Amino acid sequence: MVKVALIGAGKMGLSHLAILGAHPDVEIAGVCDTSKLVTDVLTKYSGYNCFSDYLQMVDKVKPDAVFIAVPTKVHAKFIKEMLDRGIHVFSEKPFCLTPQEGIPLVELAKQKKLVNQVGYHNKFIGTFAEVKKIVDSGALGDIYHFIGESYGPVVIRKKQETWRSDPAEGGGCLMDYASHVVDLLNYLLSPIDEVFSSRLQSVFSSKVDDAVYAMLKLSNGINGMLSVDWSDETHRKMTTSVTFSGTRGKIISDANELKVYFRDDKCPAGYTKGWNVKYVTDLTEEVDFYLRGEEYSAQVDYFIKAVMGKVKNDINTFESALYTDKALELIRSKAR
């Protein structure tokens, strides 16, 4: 059994806790949150060992791994303290507030040979995993353009401010929403290494951006566009999609449906010339516990298996998340 402690029992923290609690190879060693209401309820109804001080918790229960689900501002501090104690770390995204904070953590995790993962769940979605296979096979030919998009109804009116509306805390559409798309593009194609132009647009928020638009270049020379808007109420929930145009075909995919067009018969097994459509239900591996989507359970299961030595620790590592942080900084800098 892997002893796991959770730091931060907010929305994502509680999601992780539910999945961890149902995992056959996990023992919940402790839960920490600054809200007494939350810890009192968890103590009463779950029986978990709850704390208000995260260092007191880890020093007492001595977990093998921790899940960190707190505001981005304190990610670097919390992660370093866990790594220094020899504890494997799963951190919610984005990795850190700045790339400069993340660089020493990447090296520290490598030095101590600790499993590390950041919660970019798109890589565990069946449609995007299939996109990766098609791209890597070369079936699209030379890819010459991409579009990465995400829209949703997160901020659709002026509302009470939280840490997500404070740039110093890691709030805003770029850090909280666009980071998912940037990380996905980095993974499916190649890391972003240049930003030609960008705009961070406030719609309803007073201190942070609600929409992000950018013209990008990847390290492999492909140019493309980023369009993200979390103030779009025409979408019921967050939607993320990618479009790749190549000399031999085109692919359009979101989390539910993959459409791919091949110009000739030289296409992967299971596909034909012309348009092909596949759905996430055809491409997703089953998970033991379903909550919000298979991808959330899949990423947790992958981390636990990595801690147990059953799989390689090579998906959503601190190192790959650092590339995303660097791209976010380039977009932010160009917007200034």
DODO-624486 format. One record per residue (C-alpha): residue number from 0; x, y, z; residue in three letters. Coordinates in Angstrom, 1 decimal, padded with zeros to 4 digits. Each point is the difference from the previous one (the first is absolute). Example, Ala and Ser with C-alpha at 12.3 -4.5 7.8 and 13.67 -1.06 7.14 Angstrom:
<recs>
<rec lummar="0" px="012.3" py="-004.5" pz="007.8" seti="ALA"/>
<rec lummar="1" px="001.4" py="003.4" pz="-000.7" seti="SER"/>
</recs>
This chain:
<recs>
<rec lummar="0" px="000.0" py="000.0" pz="000.0" seti="MET"/>
<rec lummar="1" px="001.1" py="003.5" pz="-000.8" seti="VAL"/>
<rec lummar="2" px="-000.5" py="002.5" pz="002.9" seti="LYS"/>
<rec lummar="3" px="-001.4" py="003.2" pz="-001.5" seti="VAL"/>
<rec lummar="4" px="-000.7" py="003.4" pz="001.7" seti="ALA"/>
<rec lummar="5" px="-002.0" py="002.8" pz="-001.5" seti="LEU"/>
<rec lummar="6" px="000.9" py="003.7" pz="000.4" seti="ILE"/>
<rec lummar="7" px="-003.0" py="002.2" pz="-001.0" seti="GLY"/>
<rec lummar="8" px="-003.6" py="-001.3" pz="000.1" seti="ALA"/>
<rec lummar="9" px="-001.6" py="002.4" pz="-002.4" seti="GLY"/>
<rec lummar="10" px="-001.8" py="-001.0" pz="-003.2" seti="LYS"/>
<rec lummar="11" px="002.9" py="-001.9" pz="-001.6" seti="MET"/>
<rec lummar="12" px="001.4" py="-001.2" pz="003.3" seti="GLY"/>
<rec lummar="13" px="-003.3" py="-001.7" pz="000.9" seti="LEU"/>
<rec lummar="14" px="-000.2" py="-001.5" pz="-003.5" seti="SER"/>
<rec lummar="15" px="003.5" py="-001.5" pz="000.5" seti="HIS"/>
<rec lummar="16" px="-001.0" py="-001.2" pz="003.5" seti="LEU"/>
<rec lummar="17" px="-003.0" py="-001.8" pz="-001.3" seti="ALA"/>
<rec lummar="18" px="002.0" py="-001.8" pz="-002.7" seti="ILE"/>
<rec lummar="19" px="002.8" py="-000.8" pz="002.4" seti="LEU"/>
<rec lummar="20" px="-002.4" py="-001.3" pz="002.6" seti="GLY"/>
<rec lummar="21" px="-001.4" py="-002.5" pz="-002.6" seti="ALA"/>
<rec lummar="22" px="003.5" py="-001.1" pz="-001.2" seti="HIS"/>
<rec lummar="23" px="000.8" py="-003.6" pz="001.0" seti="PRO"/>
<rec lummar="24" px="003.7" py="000.8" pz="000.5" seti="ASP"/>
<rec lummar="25" px="-000.4" py="003.2" pz="002.0" seti="VAL"/>
<rec lummar="26" px="-000.3" py="000.7" pz="003.7" seti="GLU"/>
<rec lummar="27" px="-001.0" py="003.6" pz="000.9" seti="ILE"/>
<rec lummar="28" px="002.5" py="001.0" pz="002.7" seti="ALA"/>
<rec lummar="29" px="-001.3" py="003.5" pz="000.6" seti="GLY"/>
<rec lummar="30" px="-001.9" py="003.0" pz="-001.4" seti="VAL"/>
<rec lummar="31" px="001.0" py="003.7" pz="000.6" seti="CYS"/>
<rec lummar="32" px="-002.1" py="003.1" pz="-000.6" seti="ASP"/>
<rec lummar="33" px="-000.1" py="003.4" pz="001.6" seti="THR"/>
<rec lummar="34" px="-003.9" py="-000.1" pz="000.2" seti="SER"/>
<rec lummar="35" px="-001.1" py="-001.4" pz="003.3" seti="LYS"/>
<rec lummar="36" px="-003.4" py="-000.6" pz="-001.5" seti="LEU"/>
<rec lummar="37" px="001.5" py="-002.3" pz="-002.7" seti="VAL"/>
<rec lummar="38" px="002.2" py="-001.9" pz="002.4" seti="THR"/>
<rec lummar="39" px="-002.8" py="-000.4" pz="002.6" seti="ASP"/>
<rec lummar="40" px="-002.4" py="-001.5" pz="-002.6" seti="VAL"/>
<rec lummar="41" px="002.7" py="-002.3" pz="-001.3" seti="LEU"/>
<rec lummar="42" px="000.9" py="-001.1" pz="003.5" seti="THR"/>
<rec lummar="43" px="-003.6" py="-000.7" pz="000.8" seti="LYS"/>
<rec lummar="44" px="-001.1" py="-001.8" pz="-003.1" seti="TYR"/>
<rec lummar="45" px="003.2" py="-001.5" pz="-001.5" seti="SER"/>
<rec lummar="46" px="002.1" py="-000.8" pz="003.0" seti="GLY"/>
<rec lummar="47" px="003.1" py="001.4" pz="-001.7" seti="TYR"/>
<rec lummar="48" px="002.8" py="001.4" pz="002.1" seti="ASN"/>
<rec lummar="49" px="-000.4" py="003.8" pz="-000.6" seti="CYS"/>
<rec lummar="50" px="002.4" py="002.8" pz="000.7" seti="PHE"/>
<rec lummar="51" px="000.1" py="003.8" pz="-000.4" seti="SER"/>
<rec lummar="52" px="003.9" py="000.1" pz="-000.2" seti="ASP"/>
<rec lummar="53" px="001.4" py="-001.9" pz="-003.0" seti="TYR"/>
<rec lummar="54" px="003.5" py="-000.4" pz="001.3" seti="LEU"/>
<rec lummar="55" px="-001.3" py="-001.3" pz="003.3" seti="GLN"/>
<rec lummar="56" px="-002.0" py="-002.5" pz="-002.0" seti="MET"/>
<rec lummar="57" px="002.8" py="-001.4" pz="-002.2" seti="VAL"/>
<rec lummar="58" px="002.4" py="-000.1" pz="002.9" seti="ASP"/>
<rec lummar="59" px="-002.5" py="-002.0" pz="002.1" seti="LYS"/>
<rec lummar="60" px="-001.5" py="-002.4" pz="-002.6" seti="VAL"/>
<rec lummar="61" px="003.1" py="-000.3" pz="-002.2" seti="LYS"/>
<rec lummar="62" px="-001.7" py="-000.6" pz="-003.3" seti="PRO"/>
<rec lummar="63" px="001.6" py="-001.5" pz="-003.1" seti="ASP"/>
<rec lummar="64" px="-001.6" py="002.6" pz="-002.2" seti="ALA"/>
<rec lummar="65" px="-001.9" py="003.2" pz="000.2" seti="VAL"/>
<rec lummar="66" px="-002.6" py="001.6" pz="-002.2" seti="PHE"/>
<rec lummar="67" px="000.3" py="003.8" pz="000.0" seti="ILE"/>
<rec lummar="68" px="-003.2" py="001.9" pz="-000.9" seti="ALA"/>
<rec lummar="69" px="000.5" py="003.5" pz="001.2" seti="VAL"/>
<rec lummar="70" px="000.3" py="003.5" pz="-001.7" seti="PRO"/>
<rec lummar="71" px="002.9" py="000.1" pz="-002.5" seti="THR"/>
<rec lummar="72" px="001.8" py="002.7" pz="002.0" seti="LYS"/>
<rec lummar="73" px="001.1" py="-002.5" pz="002.6" seti="VAL"/>
<rec lummar="74" px="000.7" py="-003.0" pz="-002.3" seti="HIS"/>
<rec lummar="75" px="003.8" py="000.5" pz="-000.1" seti="ALA"/>
<rec lummar="76" px="000.3" py="000.3" pz="003.8" seti="LYS"/>
<rec lummar="77" px="-002.2" py="-003.0" pz="000.7" seti="PHE"/>
<rec lummar="78" px="001.6" py="-002.2" pz="-002.7" seti="ILE"/>
<rec lummar="79" px="003.5" py="000.8" pz="001.2" seti="LYS"/>
<rec lummar="80" px="-000.9" py="-000.9" pz="003.6" seti="GLU"/>
<rec lummar="81" px="-001.4" py="-003.3" pz="-001.1" seti="MET"/>
<rec lummar="82" px="003.0" py="-000.9" pz="-002.2" seti="LEU"/>
<rec lummar="83" px="002.4" py="000.9" pz="002.8" seti="ASP"/>
<rec lummar="84" px="-001.8" py="-002.6" pz="002.1" seti="ARG"/>
<rec lummar="85" px="000.3" py="-002.6" pz="-002.7" seti="GLY"/>
<rec lummar="86" px="-003.7" py="-000.1" pz="-000.8" seti="ILE"/>
<rec lummar="87" px="-001.4" py="-000.6" pz="-003.5" seti="HIS"/>
<rec lummar="88" px="-002.1" py="002.9" pz="-001.3" seti="VAL"/>
<rec lummar="89" px="-003.1" py="000.5" pz="-002.1" seti="PHE"/>
<rec lummar="90" px="-000.7" py="003.7" pz="-000.4" seti="SER"/>
<rec lummar="91" px="-003.0" py="001.7" pz="-001.6" seti="GLU"/>
<rec lummar="92" px="000.7" py="002.1" pz="-003.0" seti="LYS"/>
<rec lummar="93" px="001.6" py="002.3" pz="-000.9" seti="PRO"/>
<rec lummar="94" px="003.3" py="-001.2" pz="001.4" seti="PHE"/>
<rec lummar="95" px="001.2" py="003.3" pz="001.4" seti="CYS"/>
<rec lummar="96" px="-000.7" py="003.7" pz="-000.1" seti="LEU"/>
<rec lummar="97" px="003.1" py="000.7" pz="-002.1" seti="THR"/>
<rec lummar="98" px="002.6" py="-002.2" pz="-001.9" seti="PRO"/>
<rec lummar="99" px="002.7" py="001.2" pz="002.3" seti="GLN"/>
<rec lummar="100" px="-001.8" py="-001.6" pz="003.0" seti="GLU"/>
<rec lummar="101" px="-000.3" py="-003.3" pz="-001.9" seti="GLY"/>
<rec lummar="102" px="003.6" py="-000.5" pz="-001.2" seti="ILE"/>
<rec lummar="103" px="001.6" py="-001.0" pz="003.3" seti="PRO"/>
<rec lummar="104" px="-003.0" py="-002.3" pz="000.8" seti="LEU"/>
<rec lummar="105" px="000.5" py="-002.0" pz="-003.2" seti="VAL"/>
<rec lummar="106" px="003.6" py="-000.5" pz="000.9" seti="GLU"/>
<rec lummar="107" px="-000.8" py="-000.9" pz="003.7" seti="LEU"/>
<rec lummar="108" px="-002.5" py="-002.6" pz="-001.1" seti="ALA"/>
<rec lummar="109" px="002.5" py="-001.6" pz="-002.3" seti="LYS"/>
<rec lummar="110" px="002.8" py="000.1" pz="002.6" seti="GLN"/>
<rec lummar="111" px="-002.2" py="-001.7" pz="002.6" seti="LYS"/>
<rec lummar="112" px="-001.6" py="-002.4" pz="-002.6" seti="LYS"/>
<rec lummar="113" px="-003.5" py="000.8" pz="001.1" seti="LEU"/>
<rec lummar="114" px="-003.1" py="-000.5" pz="-002.1" seti="VAL"/>
<rec lummar="115" px="-001.5" py="003.3" pz="-001.1" seti="ASN"/>
<rec lummar="116" px="-003.1" py="000.9" pz="-001.9" seti="GLN"/>
<rec lummar="117" px="-002.1" py="003.1" pz="-000.8" seti="VAL"/>
<rec lummar="118" px="-003.8" py="-000.2" pz="-000.5" seti="GLY"/>
<rec lummar="119" px="-000.3" py="000.6" pz="-003.8" seti="TYR"/>
<rec lummar="120" px="-002.8" py="-002.5" pz="-000.5" seti="HIS"/>
<rec lummar="121" px="-000.4" py="000.4" pz="-003.8" seti="ASN"/>
<rec lummar="122" px="002.8" py="-002.5" pz="-000.7" seti="LYS"/>
<rec lummar="123" px="-002.2" py="-002.7" pz="001.6" seti="PHE"/>
<rec lummar="124" px="-003.0" py="000.7" pz="-002.3" seti="ILE"/>
<rec lummar="125" px="-000.4" py="-002.7" pz="-002.7" seti="GLY"/>
<rec lummar="126" px="-000.6" py="002.4" pz="-003.0" seti="THR"/>
<rec lummar="127" px="003.2" py="002.0" pz="000.7" seti="PHE"/>
<rec lummar="128" px="002.0" py="-003.2" pz="000.6" seti="ALA"/>
<rec lummar="129" px="-001.1" py="-001.1" pz="-003.5" seti="GLU"/>
<rec lummar="130" px="001.0" py="003.4" pz="-001.4" seti="VAL"/>
<rec lummar="131" px="003.4" py="-000.6" pz="001.4" seti="LYS"/>
<rec lummar="132" px="000.3" py="-003.4" pz="-001.7" seti="LYS"/>
<rec lummar="133" px="-001.1" py="001.4" pz="-003.3" seti="ILE"/>
<rec lummar="134" px="002.4" py="003.0" pz="000.1" seti="VAL"/>
<rec lummar="135" px="002.9" py="-002.2" pz="001.1" seti="ASP"/>
<rec lummar="136" px="-000.7" py="-002.5" pz="-002.8" seti="SER"/>
<rec lummar="137" px="000.5" py="002.8" pz="-002.6" seti="GLY"/>
<rec lummar="138" px="-003.3" py="-000.8" pz="-001.7" seti="ALA"/>
<rec lummar="139" px="-000.9" py="003.7" pz="-000.2" seti="LEU"/>
<rec lummar="140" px="003.2" py="000.7" pz="-002.0" seti="GLY"/>
<rec lummar="141" px="001.8" py="003.3" pz="000.8" seti="ASP"/>
<rec lummar="142" px="-002.2" py="001.9" pz="002.5" seti="ILE"/>
<rec lummar="143" px="000.1" py="003.6" pz="-000.9" seti="TYR"/>
<rec lummar="144" px="-002.7" py="001.6" pz="002.2" seti="HIS"/>
<rec lummar="145" px="-001.8" py="-000.5" pz="003.3" seti="PHE"/>
<rec lummar="146" px="-002.8" py="001.5" pz="002.0" seti="ILE"/>
<rec lummar="147" px="-000.4" py="-000.6" pz="003.7" seti="GLY"/>
<rec lummar="148" px="-003.3" py="001.1" pz="001.6" seti="GLU"/>
<rec lummar="149" px="-001.9" py="-000.1" pz="003.3" seti="SER"/>
<rec lummar="150" px="-003.2" py="001.7" pz="001.0" seti="TYR"/>
<rec lummar="151" px="-002.3" py="-000.1" pz="003.0" seti="GLY"/>
<rec lummar="152" px="-002.3" py="001.9" pz="002.4" seti="PRO"/>
<rec lummar="153" px="002.3" py="000.5" pz="003.0" seti="VAL"/>
<rec lummar="154" px="-000.3" py="003.8" pz="000.3" seti="VAL"/>
<rec lummar="155" px="-003.2" py="001.3" pz="-001.7" seti="ILE"/>
<rec lummar="156" px="-000.7" py="002.9" pz="002.3" seti="ARG"/>
<rec lummar="157" px="001.8" py="002.2" pz="002.5" seti="LYS"/>
<rec lummar="158" px="000.3" py="-002.1" pz="003.1" seti="LYS"/>
<rec lummar="159" px="001.5" py="-000.2" pz="003.4" seti="GLN"/>
<rec lummar="160" px="003.8" py="-000.2" pz="-000.2" seti="GLU"/>
<rec lummar="161" px="001.9" py="-003.1" pz="001.0" seti="THR"/>
<rec lummar="162" px="003.6" py="-001.2" pz="-000.4" seti="TRP"/>
<rec lummar="163" px="-000.9" py="-000.8" pz="-003.7" seti="ARG"/>
<rec lummar="164" px="-000.6" py="003.7" pz="-000.6" seti="SER"/>
<rec lummar="165" px="003.4" py="001.1" pz="001.5" seti="ASP"/>
<rec lummar="166" px="003.0" py="-000.2" pz="-002.4" seti="PRO"/>
<rec lummar="167" px="002.4" py="-000.2" pz="003.0" seti="ALA"/>
<rec lummar="168" px="-001.8" py="-003.2" pz="001.1" seti="GLU"/>
<rec lummar="169" px="000.2" py="-001.6" pz="-003.5" seti="GLY"/>
<rec lummar="170" px="-003.5" py="001.0" pz="-001.1" seti="GLY"/>
<rec lummar="171" px="-001.3" py="001.0" pz="-003.4" seti="GLY"/>
<rec lummar="172" px="-000.9" py="-001.8" pz="-003.2" seti="CYS"/>
<rec lummar="173" px="003.6" py="-000.4" pz="-001.2" seti="LEU"/>
<rec lummar="174" px="001.2" py="-001.9" pz="003.0" seti="MET"/>
<rec lummar="175" px="-003.2" py="-001.8" pz="000.9" seti="ASP"/>
<rec lummar="176" px="-001.5" py="-000.9" pz="-003.4" seti="TYR"/>
<rec lummar="177" px="002.4" py="000.7" pz="-002.8" seti="ALA"/>
<rec lummar="178" px="002.7" py="-002.0" pz="001.7" seti="SER"/>
<rec lummar="179" px="-001.9" py="-003.2" pz="-000.8" seti="HIS"/>
<rec lummar="180" px="000.0" py="000.8" pz="-003.8" seti="VAL"/>
<rec lummar="181" px="003.6" py="001.2" pz="000.0" seti="VAL"/>
<rec lummar="182" px="001.1" py="-003.3" pz="001.8" seti="ASP"/>
<rec lummar="183" px="-002.0" py="-002.0" pz="-002.5" seti="LEU"/>
<rec lummar="184" px="001.6" py="001.7" pz="-003.0" seti="LEU"/>
<rec lummar="185" px="003.4" py="-000.5" pz="001.5" seti="ASN"/>
<rec lummar="186" px="-000.7" py="-003.7" pz="000.4" seti="TYR"/>
<rec lummar="187" px="-001.8" py="-000.7" pz="-003.3" seti="LEU"/>
<rec lummar="188" px="002.4" py="002.0" pz="-002.3" seti="LEU"/>
<rec lummar="189" px="003.0" py="001.7" pz="001.6" seti="SER"/>
<rec lummar="190" px="000.7" py="002.5" pz="002.8" seti="PRO"/>
<rec lummar="191" px="-000.8" py="003.7" pz="-000.7" seti="ILE"/>
<rec lummar="192" px="003.1" py="002.0" pz="-000.3" seti="ASP"/>
<rec lummar="193" px="-001.1" py="003.3" pz="-001.6" seti="GLU"/>
<rec lummar="194" px="-003.0" py="002.3" pz="000.3" seti="VAL"/>
<rec lummar="195" px="-000.5" py="002.4" pz="-002.9" seti="PHE"/>
<rec lummar="196" px="-002.9" py="001.8" pz="001.6" seti="SER"/>
<rec lummar="197" px="-002.4" py="-000.4" pz="002.9" seti="SER"/>
<rec lummar="198" px="-002.9" py="001.7" pz="001.7" seti="ARG"/>
<rec lummar="199" px="-001.3" py="-000.6" pz="003.5" seti="LEU"/>
<rec lummar="200" px="-003.6" py="001.3" pz="000.0" seti="GLN"/>
<rec lummar="201" px="-002.0" py="000.9" pz="003.2" seti="SER"/>
<rec lummar="202" px="-003.7" py="-000.4" pz="-000.5" seti="VAL"/>
<rec lummar="203" px="-001.7" py="-000.1" pz="003.4" seti="PHE"/>
<rec lummar="204" px="003.1" py="-000.2" pz="002.3" seti="SER"/>
<rec lummar="205" px="001.7" py="003.1" pz="001.2" seti="SER"/>
<rec lummar="206" px="003.4" py="-001.4" pz="000.8" seti="LYS"/>
<rec lummar="207" px="000.6" py="-003.0" pz="-002.2" seti="VAL"/>
<rec lummar="208" px="-000.5" py="-001.1" pz="-003.6" seti="ASP"/>
<rec lummar="209" px="-003.2" py="-001.8" pz="-001.1" seti="ASP"/>
<rec lummar="210" px="001.1" py="-000.8" pz="-003.5" seti="ALA"/>
<rec lummar="211" px="003.4" py="-000.8" pz="-001.6" seti="VAL"/>
<rec lummar="212" px="000.9" py="000.4" pz="-003.7" seti="TYR"/>
<rec lummar="213" px="003.4" py="-000.7" pz="-001.4" seti="ALA"/>
<rec lummar="214" px="002.0" py="-000.8" pz="-003.2" seti="MET"/>
<rec lummar="215" px="002.6" py="-002.6" pz="000.8" seti="LEU"/>
<rec lummar="216" px="003.0" py="-001.9" pz="-001.4" seti="LYS"/>
<rec lummar="217" px="001.0" py="-003.5" pz="001.2" seti="LEU"/>
<rec lummar="218" px="003.6" py="-001.2" pz="000.4" seti="SER"/>
<rec lummar="219" px="-000.5" py="-002.2" pz="-003.2" seti="ASN"/>
<rec lummar="220" px="-000.9" py="003.1" pz="-002.0" seti="GLY"/>
<rec lummar="221" px="-003.8" py="-000.4" pz="-000.2" seti="ILE"/>
<rec lummar="222" px="-002.0" py="003.2" pz="000.3" seti="ASN"/>
<rec lummar="223" px="-003.5" py="000.2" pz="001.5" seti="GLY"/>
<rec lummar="224" px="-002.6" py="001.7" pz="002.1" seti="MET"/>
<rec lummar="225" px="-001.2" py="-000.1" pz="003.6" seti="LEU"/>
<rec lummar="226" px="-003.6" py="001.1" pz="000.8" seti="SER"/>
<rec lummar="227" px="-001.3" py="-000.4" pz="003.5" seti="VAL"/>
<rec lummar="228" px="-003.0" py="001.7" pz="001.7" seti="ASP"/>
<rec lummar="229" px="-001.4" py="-000.9" pz="003.4" seti="TRP"/>
<rec lummar="230" px="-002.8" py="002.6" pz="-000.3" seti="SER"/>
<rec lummar="231" px="-001.8" py="-001.8" pz="-002.8" seti="ASP"/>
<rec lummar="232" px="-003.4" py="-001.1" pz="001.3" seti="GLU"/>
<rec lummar="233" px="-000.9" py="-001.6" pz="-003.4" seti="THR"/>
<rec lummar="234" px="001.8" py="-003.0" pz="001.4" seti="HIS"/>
<rec lummar="235" px="-001.6" py="-002.0" pz="002.8" seti="ARG"/>
<rec lummar="236" px="003.4" py="-001.1" pz="001.4" seti="LYS"/>
<rec lummar="237" px="003.7" py="000.3" pz="-000.9" seti="MET"/>
<rec lummar="238" px="000.7" py="-001.2" pz="-003.5" seti="THR"/>
<rec lummar="239" px="003.5" py="-000.5" pz="-001.4" seti="THR"/>
<rec lummar="240" px="000.8" py="-000.7" pz="-003.7" seti="SER"/>
<rec lummar="241" px="002.9" py="-000.2" pz="-002.3" seti="VAL"/>
<rec lummar="242" px="000.2" py="000.3" pz="-003.8" seti="THR"/>
<rec lummar="243" px="003.1" py="-001.1" pz="-001.9" seti="PHE"/>
<rec lummar="244" px="000.5" py="000.5" pz="-003.8" seti="SER"/>
<rec lummar="245" px="002.5" py="-002.2" pz="-001.8" seti="GLY"/>
<rec lummar="246" px="001.1" py="-000.7" pz="-003.6" seti="THR"/>
<rec lummar="247" px="-001.7" py="-003.4" pz="000.1" seti="ARG"/>
<rec lummar="248" px="-003.0" py="000.7" pz="002.2" seti="GLY"/>
<rec lummar="249" px="-001.8" py="002.0" pz="002.7" seti="LYS"/>
<rec lummar="250" px="-001.1" py="-000.9" pz="003.5" seti="ILE"/>
<rec lummar="251" px="-002.6" py="001.7" pz="002.2" seti="ILE"/>
<rec lummar="252" px="-000.5" py="-001.3" pz="003.5" seti="SER"/>
<rec lummar="253" px="-001.5" py="000.9" pz="003.3" seti="ASP"/>
<rec lummar="254" px="-000.5" py="-002.1" pz="003.2" seti="ALA"/>
<rec lummar="255" px="-003.0" py="-001.8" pz="-001.5" seti="ASN"/>
<rec lummar="256" px="000.5" py="-000.4" pz="-003.8" seti="GLU"/>
<rec lummar="257" px="002.9" py="-000.4" pz="-002.3" seti="LEU"/>
<rec lummar="258" px="-000.3" py="000.8" pz="-003.7" seti="LYS"/>
<rec lummar="259" px="002.9" py="-000.7" pz="-002.4" seti="VAL"/>
<rec lummar="260" px="000.2" py="000.4" pz="-003.8" seti="TYR"/>
<rec lummar="261" px="002.6" py="-001.9" pz="-002.0" seti="PHE"/>
<rec lummar="262" px="000.8" py="001.1" pz="-003.6" seti="ARG"/>
<rec lummar="263" px="001.2" py="-003.5" pz="-001.1" seti="ASP"/>
<rec lummar="264" px="-000.2" py="-003.7" pz="001.0" seti="ASP"/>
<rec lummar="265" px="003.3" py="000.2" pz="002.0" seti="LYS"/>
<rec lummar="266" px="-001.7" py="000.3" pz="003.3" seti="CYS"/>
<rec lummar="267" px="000.2" py="-001.8" pz="003.3" seti="PRO"/>
<rec lummar="268" px="-001.8" py="-003.3" pz="000.6" seti="ALA"/>
<rec lummar="269" px="-003.7" py="000.5" pz="000.8" seti="GLY"/>
<rec lummar="270" px="-000.2" py="003.1" pz="-002.2" seti="TYR"/>
<rec lummar="271" px="-000.8" py="000.6" pz="-003.7" seti="THR"/>
<rec lummar="272" px="000.5" py="002.7" pz="-002.6" seti="LYS"/>
<rec lummar="273" px="-002.3" py="003.0" pz="000.6" seti="GLY"/>
<rec lummar="274" px="-001.8" py="000.9" pz="003.3" seti="TRP"/>
<rec lummar="275" px="000.1" py="-002.3" pz="003.0" seti="ASN"/>
<rec lummar="276" px="-001.8" py="000.6" pz="003.3" seti="VAL"/>
<rec lummar="277" px="000.7" py="-001.7" pz="003.3" seti="LYS"/>
<rec lummar="278" px="-001.4" py="000.7" pz="003.5" seti="TYR"/>
<rec lummar="279" px="001.5" py="000.0" pz="003.4" seti="VAL"/>
<rec lummar="280" px="-002.1" py="-003.0" pz="001.0" seti="THR"/>
<rec lummar="281" px="001.8" py="-002.0" pz="-002.7" seti="ASP"/>
<rec lummar="282" px="003.5" py="001.2" pz="001.1" seti="LEU"/>
<rec lummar="283" px="000.0" py="000.2" pz="003.8" seti="THR"/>
<rec lummar="284" px="001.2" py="-002.8" pz="002.2" seti="GLU"/>
<rec lummar="285" px="-002.3" py="-000.9" pz="002.9" seti="GLU"/>
<rec lummar="286" px="000.9" py="001.2" pz="003.5" seti="VAL"/>
<rec lummar="287" px="-000.9" py="-001.6" pz="003.4" seti="ASP"/>
<rec lummar="288" px="-001.7" py="003.2" pz="001.3" seti="PHE"/>
<rec lummar="289" px="-001.8" py="002.6" pz="-002.1" seti="TYR"/>
<rec lummar="290" px="-000.2" py="003.6" pz="001.3" seti="LEU"/>
<rec lummar="291" px="-000.4" py="003.0" pz="-002.4" seti="ARG"/>
<rec lummar="292" px="001.6" py="-001.9" pz="-002.8" seti="GLY"/>
<rec lummar="293" px="002.3" py="-003.0" pz="-000.5" seti="GLU"/>
<rec lummar="294" px="003.0" py="002.2" pz="-000.4" seti="GLU"/>
<rec lummar="295" px="000.0" py="001.2" pz="003.6" seti="TYR"/>
<rec lummar="296" px="000.1" py="-003.6" pz="001.3" seti="SER"/>
<rec lummar="297" px="002.5" py="-001.0" pz="-002.6" seti="ALA"/>
<rec lummar="298" px="002.5" py="002.7" pz="000.9" seti="GLN"/>
<rec lummar="299" px="-000.2" py="-000.9" pz="003.7" seti="VAL"/>
<rec lummar="300" px="000.4" py="-003.7" pz="-000.8" seti="ASP"/>
<rec lummar="301" px="003.0" py="000.8" pz="-002.1" seti="TYR"/>
<rec lummar="302" px="001.7" py="001.9" pz="002.8" seti="PHE"/>
<rec lummar="303" px="-000.7" py="-002.7" pz="002.5" seti="ILE"/>
<rec lummar="304" px="001.4" py="-002.7" pz="-002.4" seti="LYS"/>
<rec lummar="305" px="003.1" py="002.2" pz="-000.6" seti="ALA"/>
<rec lummar="306" px="000.6" py="000.2" pz="003.8" seti="VAL"/>
<rec lummar="307" px="-000.4" py="-003.8" pz="000.2" seti="MET"/>
<rec lummar="308" px="002.5" py="-000.4" pz="-002.9" seti="GLY"/>
<rec lummar="309" px="-002.5" py="-001.6" pz="-002.4" seti="LYS"/>
<rec lummar="310" px="000.2" py="002.7" pz="-002.7" seti="VAL"/>
<rec lummar="311" px="002.6" py="002.6" pz="-001.0" seti="LYS"/>
<rec lummar="312" px="-000.3" py="003.5" pz="001.4" seti="ASN"/>
<rec lummar="313" px="-000.1" py="001.7" pz="-003.4" seti="ASP"/>
<rec lummar="314" px="-003.4" py="001.6" pz="-000.4" seti="ILE"/>
<rec lummar="315" px="-000.7" py="003.5" pz="001.4" seti="ASN"/>
<rec lummar="316" px="003.3" py="000.2" pz="001.8" seti="THR"/>
<rec lummar="317" px="001.2" py="003.2" pz="001.6" seti="PHE"/>
<rec lummar="318" px="002.4" py="000.3" pz="-002.9" seti="GLU"/>
<rec lummar="319" px="-002.8" py="-000.1" pz="-002.6" seti="SER"/>
<rec lummar="320" px="-002.1" py="002.4" pz="002.1" seti="ALA"/>
<rec lummar="321" px="003.0" py="002.4" pz="000.1" seti="LEU"/>
<rec lummar="322" px="-000.2" py="000.3" pz="-003.8" seti="TYR"/>
<rec lummar="323" px="-003.6" py="001.1" pz="000.5" seti="THR"/>
<rec lummar="324" px="000.9" py="002.5" pz="002.6" seti="ASP"/>
<rec lummar="325" px="002.7" py="001.4" pz="-002.3" seti="LYS"/>
<rec lummar="326" px="-002.6" py="000.4" pz="-002.8" seti="ALA"/>
<rec lummar="327" px="-002.5" py="001.7" pz="002.3" seti="LEU"/>
<rec lummar="328" px="002.7" py="002.5" pz="000.9" seti="GLU"/>
<rec lummar="329" px="000.8" py="000.7" pz="-003.6" seti="LEU"/>
<rec lummar="330" px="-003.7" py="000.7" pz="-000.7" seti="ILE"/>
<rec lummar="331" px="-000.3" py="002.2" pz="003.0" seti="ARG"/>
<rec lummar="332" px="003.2" py="001.9" pz="-000.9" seti="SER"/>
<rec lummar="333" px="-001.0" py="000.6" pz="-003.6" seti="LYS"/>
<rec lummar="334" px="-003.5" py="001.3" pz="001.2" seti="ALA"/>
<rec lummar="335" px="001.8" py="002.7" pz="002.0" seti="ARG"/>
</recs>
